Amino acid sequence: MNFSEAANTGYFFLAPWLVFFPVIGLLFNMIFGGKMSEKAIGTVASLASGMAFVVSVLLAYSLSATHGHTVTVPFAEWIHIGELQLDWTFRIDTLSTVMMLVVSGVGTLIHIYAIGYMHEDVRFKDDVKRFRRFFVFLNLFIAMMMILVSGDSYLMLFVGWEGVGLCSFLLIGFWYDFDTLGQKSTANAEAGKKAFIANRVGDFGFLLAIFTTFWHFGSLQFDAVFKAAEAHPDPIVISAITLFMLIGVTGKSAQVPLYVWLPDAMAGPTPVSALIHAATMVTAGVYLVVRSAPLYNLVHGASYIVAMIGAVTALFAATIAVGQYDIKKVLAYSTISQLGFMVAAVGMGAYVAGIFHLATHAFFKALLFLSAGSIILGMERGHHHLAHGHDDHGDADAHHDEEEEVFDPGDMRNMGNLRKQMPVTFWLYMAGTLALAGIFPFAGFWSKDEILLDAKLHAEHFPGVYWLLSIAAFLTAFYMGRQIWMVFFGKERTEVAKHAEESPPVMTVPLMVLAVLAVLGGAMNLPFDGFHNLGHWLEHTLGHVEGLPLDLGVAGISTILALLAIFFSWLIYGKNPLKDGQPDPLKKPLGFLFTGMENKWFVDEGYGALVIKPFEKLAKFLSVTVDWNFWHDWFHDSVIYAGFKGLARFLSEPVDMGIINAIADKLADMTKRSSEGLSRLQNGFVRSYALSVLLGVVAILGYLLFK
Amino acid sequence: MDFELLPNLVTFFPLVGVLILFFIKPENKVLIRWVSLLTALATFGISLVLLQQFDANNPALQMVTNLPWITVADWNISYYMGVDGLSILLILLTTFLTPISLLSTWSAIEEREKDFNIFFLMLEVGMLGVFMAQDLFLFYVFWEFTLVPMYFLIGIWGGPQRIYASIKFFLYTMAGSLLMLLAILWLGINQGTFAVPDLIALGGIPAGIQTWLFLAFAIAFAIKVPMWPLHSWLPDAHVQAPTAGSVILAGVLLKMGTYGFVRFNLPLFPEAAVKFAPMMAGLAVVGIIYGAIVSYYQRDIKKLVAYSSISHLGFVMLGLFALNSQGIQGGILQMINHGLSTGALFLLVGMIYEQTHTRNFDVYGGLWKIMPVYGTVMLVVTLSSMGLPGLNGFVGEFTILLGAWGAGMPGEVLGSYWYAGLSAIGVILAAIYMLYMYQKIFLGPEGSIVQTVKEHGHVLRDLSVREIITIVPLLVFIFWIGLYPKPFFALIAPTVDNLVKVLQAAMMH
């Protein structure tokens, strides 16, 4: 079959392979991986993800050949009960293909990077066997993410949603016997659990949305739901559905108030942070809102709440990012903040801008995280080099000595002047930073600007959003500037930083691809007539989209803000570089404000005091006082047991069945003497009496009833 | 007068094994094990024939045996056995879990193996009889009959507190049964028959009396389920019972309670069922939340699983008393799911206990690294119990909650969204206590138990081949129901649809 012929019929039949390829990859590695080399395992996994990317490309191609008309591919029946008809059907439309391309494209690059990263990581952690497990989980994640974005109903979306949550749990706690510093601890495992539970809270909301949808609109299939909703636009019902969904969004996409799991999720290996906790999984909430656009369009109130949650999150998380010292923590809060931008955008109905930023953010944030991973490994190498000398460099049997000092390779205070030791990583990081800061003409400039412009244009209906986002954009450029000066400029603040080593090509080459995307990615939707490619592509799914022109006012203000922020960051961190042991220069002028930022505004502590502590107290009270002391002991002794004895006595006296009395006493006796029980049981004592209790009671009742 | 061999053969086949065991010397342990295992496997095989003969499209009772049994005065007690959509899956669950449990005892039970196996097979007869019996009196006989072997299984082969636990188990169940017996006698004598299908067809029980009969049955079943607040026998029984006993207790015996509701309470007293639905669903919700919170506080693995059963069976009860097809079908499927997941959990706990002799999970930690197969299997079962999509638990929980939400719509039987809404919190809580347990045992650095075991001259080993054979069949069904539940729903749907029609008619009143 040549290409043009296939295009006529389309490659849509391939849709299930989006899921099957990664599943085959993970099964292959599970079954045969034990005897395979690391390279082979990594190659299989990368190919599995790469094939999913190829399928995504073919689907997108077929879709463009059919002018973007949505295609559904039924695959299997799942749950059918009465009017409840839940099937697994693939949906190929312009929205889902964008998600597929981002997920499998970025996903594959990260798979390749991870071959190099994990090769070293498992050696620093002294557990080479875990290499395979990592790629099994990573493939599972791609499969689940594909289920999420390709499902044709809320239920399949939910299946993928929970599935990626599981992968997130497994991968955050990948080094489940360590903490982030490589010390033996339960910290990483705790972080995984925290992520799962916070997400479950969100899932609870999503579930309620699903129930409401089904009972009011009779289906969970997207088109059927939207049609029914437009036919009966009951604002209370639709508001309920969209707000329940919002709970799910705040969980999965780490928005206020459920975002607290994401910073801790950095406990996972860096490729995981990049793939799951920056580029793909966390954007699922944004995707959910865009997917449900026909519902959100019907209820302005709920949409405004979504937009405000996003805007507040964007600003709130940005303030915390300013006060962090861990290179990945800064990026984590930055991710929360950027997700806030996306949520704000889609809340305002700026779906194209939201998806646009989702895609560019996937490029530049994956780039930043992976580069950060490269830096951390570079520091680890330097540390290892210092600790063990040249001889056993890169040895498989690297180990941490007991007396070895705890060193944090991710703490920016331990870095400085790394551009000298790691020039490639430095330039890659710069590309990501400029894109994130929104500097012309990098990808982030175009997508962020489109969101800001939408916020400005809709300011009447969504008051406040524009201002919150603008301040957040200013802070974004500031904390990224701070990071650049602290990491790459000034003097090395530790010996380790002096000995940091550049990463191998298997890691840097995927980064270069991402860097190109971070620089040029804006081209997918430029604010000029004829260049609204993404907008026109999504139009087929979202209905008419107005292509926004470039607004020099908005673009000018945001550029000035970003440049000012970078200038300030230079004044504070660049002009006079941080010295070893010196506190953050902002600490003094900002006082308690900076203490708040540094300590994440004490939100974790707040949850501890307001939610976790009371829950544990309640659990103790219910278990000990209510369940054990009251129901287990008192109720049993005073009601059941005493009642049984009383009944036996009552029955035995008038009917003169002494045996009942005897049995009751014997039972009482035995309860007291549990330790001697075995010998008594062996004598056949209870055997006969237990049976006679039964028969006796039956006989008495029969007699009383029918005499 | 009908006679169909198959259901009777399934029910009583284990007695063949019992008979053979009587003639084997107690010292001949290997032979004893094999005889009872093969008996149980053969019973499972026969039940598969039963499944093959079963017509899933027929909502009525099938393969009926109906022989007059006791006909003195006005009593028309019959030996009435049959299978329908409400019971077929539970019958298969029973015959499926019995050989698995027996296999698990090969290393766990060392004393008096012969007696143990005899009791176990007798218990199987009782359980199968409960699910097959279509005559109230016959049902009661089987119901009470299961008590005796279970009593001894806990009382002889149980843990240190076994006597207390077994007597408590006995007293609670007996207390409930007495009321049920009164209700049965009243029904049989006043209506002139004890046959359940005839009683349903007759109908016409005045609403006032339905109330009392409903309650009498409900208390007996609620104790068995157990529903809050009648649950306090369960932690004792579970913790003290030997592994195989816990598996069967959680897997099948508790289902006798939920089955009782759907077999008797709903079709016999539909008006009362509608009236009591909010109360029953309310108790179910309390059970879901309460069981989950109390689970979280436990430090004994078995106790945690025991309390989690209260929460899980709360879901089943909620589904049943949603009184719609999603809820009831989900509820019945969830009975099976709970049997598989919790059965697997108890088996897995038993496997580690045999090596460490402690169930206090504060001494555990980091076992995934030492026992990768065990850790992975436990993870799957944990996730199944938490209701992760793709595994069996989700299908049940989702349909139950969906059904309960529908029943909560204005004008429906529950009339409030709070039931389903609060129960959905149970989904969050399940993640909290199950992951907590998983983390304590398998994640983090090595726990002190690893050292303790070493000091006793042993090394923790991963699952043996026999253990893997024991657990894999459960995993197969955990995935199968999760990924493709259609054939399972197909078995129960027609019968449930009929039942729902009866209930809907009652709602109209």
Contacts between the chains, C-beta under 8 A, distances in Angstrom:
chain1	res1	chain2	res2	distance
A	76	B	484	7.4
A	77	B	486	5.8
A	78	B	484	7.6
A	78	B	485	7.3
A	78	B	486	7.5
A	79	B	395	6.2
A	79	B	398	7.6
A	79	B	399	6.6
A	79	B	485	6.1
A	79	B	486	7.7
A	79	B	489	7.1
A	80	B	486	6.7
A	80	B	489	6.7
A	81	B	325	5.6
A	81	B	326	5.1
A	81	B	329	5.2
A	81	B	330	7.6
A	81	B	399	6.2
A	81	B	489	6.3
A	81	B	493	7.0
A	82	B	324	7.8
A	82	B	325	4.5
A	82	B	326	6.5
A	82	B	497	7.7
A	84	B	326	5.7
A	84	B	399	7.4
A	84	B	402	6.9
A	127	B	369	7.5
A	158	B	389	6.8
A	159	B	389	4.1
A	159	B	390	6.6
A	162	B	388	5.9
A	162	B	389	4.9
A	162	B	394	7.8
A	163	B	388	7.8
A	163	B	389	6.6
A	163	B	390	6.7
A	166	B	383	6.8
A	166	B	388	6.1
A	169	B	435	7.8
A	173	B	443	6.1
A	176	B	366	7.9
A	176	B	368	6.9
A	176	B	439	7.9
A	176	B	442	7.8
A	176	B	443	3.9
A	176	B	444	6.5
A	177	B	366	5.3
A	177	B	369	6.5
A	177	B	443	7.1
A	177	B	444	5.9
A	177	B	445	4.9
A	177	B	446	7.5
A	184	B	445	4.1
A	185	B	444	7.2
A	185	B	445	6.8
A	186	B	365	7.5
A	186	B	439	7.0
A	186	B	443	6.7
A	186	B	444	3.6
A	186	B	445	7.2
A	189	B	439	5.1
A	189	B	443	3.7
A	189	B	444	5.3
A	190	B	439	7.4
A	192	B	443	7.9
A	193	B	435	4.9
A	193	B	436	7.3
A	193	B	439	5.8
A	196	B	431	5.9
A	196	B	435	6.0
A	197	B	428	7.0
A	197	B	431	5.5
A	197	B	432	5.7
A	197	B	435	7.1
A	200	B	427	6.6
A	200	B	428	4.6
A	200	B	431	4.4
A	200	B	432	8.0
A	201	B	428	5.7
A	203	B	427	7.2
A	203	B	428	7.9
A	204	B	424	5.3
A	204	B	425	6.7
A	204	B	427	6.2
A	204	B	428	5.4
A	207	B	398	7.8
A	207	B	401	6.7
A	207	B	424	5.5
A	207	B	427	7.0
A	208	B	405	7.7
A	208	B	421	6.5
A	208	B	424	6.3
A	210	B	402	7.7
A	211	B	401	6.6
A	211	B	402	5.5
A	211	B	405	3.8
A	211	B	406	7.7
A	211	B	420	6.5
A	212	B	405	7.4
A	214	B	402	6.3
A	214	B	405	7.9
A	214	B	406	7.8
A	215	B	405	6.2
A	215	B	406	5.0
A	215	B	409	5.9
A	615	B	293	7.8
A	618	B	293	6.4
A	619	B	293	5.0
A	619	B	294	7.0
A	619	B	296	4.9
A	619	B	297	4.3
A	620	B	297	5.8
A	622	B	290	6.5
A	622	B	293	5.3
A	622	B	294	5.3
A	622	B	297	7.3
A	623	B	293	7.7
A	623	B	294	4.7
A	623	B	297	3.8
A	623	B	298	7.2
A	624	B	297	7.6
A	627	B	232	7.3
A	627	B	290	7.9
A	627	B	294	5.3
A	631	B	229	5.8
A	631	B	231	7.5
A	631	B	232	4.4
A	632	B	232	4.5
A	632	B	235	7.2
A	632	B	236	7.7
A	635	B	229	7.5
A	635	B	232	6.4
A	636	B	168	6.4
A	636	B	232	5.9
A	636	B	233	7.8
A	640	B	168	8.0
A	640	B	171	5.8
A	640	B	172	6.4
A	640	B	175	6.2
A	641	B	171	6.5
A	643	B	175	7.4
A	644	B	171	5.5
A	644	B	174	7.7
A	644	B	175	6.6
A	667	B	167	5.9
A	667	B	171	8.0
A	670	B	163	5.7
A	670	B	167	6.7
A	671	B	163	6.8
A	671	B	164	5.8
A	671	B	167	5.8
A	673	B	163	7.9
A	674	B	160	7.7
A	674	B	161	6.2
A	674	B	162	7.3
A	674	B	163	4.1
A	674	B	164	5.3
A	675	B	160	8.0
A	677	B	155	7.1
A	677	B	162	6.9
A	677	B	163	3.7
A	678	B	156	7.1
A	681	B	152	7.5
A	681	B	155	5.6
A	681	B	156	5.5
A	681	B	163	7.8
A	682	B	156	7.8
A	686	B	151	7.9
A	686	B	155	6.7
A	687	B	152	7.3
A	690	B	148	6.7
A	690	B	151	6.2
A	690	B	170	6.8
A	691	B	148	6.8
A	693	B	174	7.4
A	694	B	144	6.0
A	694	B	147	7.5
A	694	B	148	7.7
A	694	B	174	7.4
A	697	B	174	7.4
A	697	B	178	6.6
A	698	B	181	7.0
A	701	B	178	7.1
A	701	B	181	6.4
A	701	B	182	6.9
A	701	B	185	7.7
A	702	B	185	7.7
A	705	B	182	7.7
A	705	B	185	6.0
